[in-house]
């Protein structure tokens, strides 16, 4: 019997950390210096009830946002996730995805490259991998402000890649026969980490952030760890968080 709970191959290591509210100074944080940046642009699609409508209406809006922010020549959405907080429930199945209270980076280098193989035609992959490419996420509250379980992001400049990152394998029942790596990073605690969030983000606001960047010469941010968290200063009775997140493969000429 499937209880809806997933088997874990990691353990919690809880620490209290300061998470700075950057509202009013969000312009200081950009994709290539900190690994994330905030924006304000209301979505034309607002129902978020039908995957077909989301793909037809919301995907093009978000592709345009990412293209303007990055100057990329080719952008491919490879999935989206809607999360709705259900306090007291522990089912994390595909149909009941909740905010993730675990510091993580969605993809490792190996799994980022695997994503290109998974989502692009095989004839195009070699040339695409010879150029700069990124994985970028766009996160937005839906229905109401994200006061409950907001999204915190760790400034890339405060992360020590050599000692902070731990690869975490994702093992699925359908994985047999699929040799491409599916893994993410989790993060070891480090006193130097600088955590940021924008308080009470509204559906008219969004944040884009890096999961991977193939530029590895130290000139740009490559990824950002992120997590949902409970804001101890949030007003009581705030409605449970609802959000949508799109994930993009981003290519440059």
Beta strands, then each sheet from edge to edge (+ up, - down):
strand 1: 19-21
strand 2: 36-40
strand 3: 74-84
strand 4: 104-105
strand 5: 133-141
strand 6: 150-154
strand 7: 165-169
strand 8: 183-187
strand 9: 195-197
strand 10: 205-213
strand 11: 226-229
strand 12: 242-251
sheet 1: 1+ 9+ 6- 11+
sheet 2: 2+ 10- 5+ 12- 3+
sheet 3: 4+ 8- 7+
end
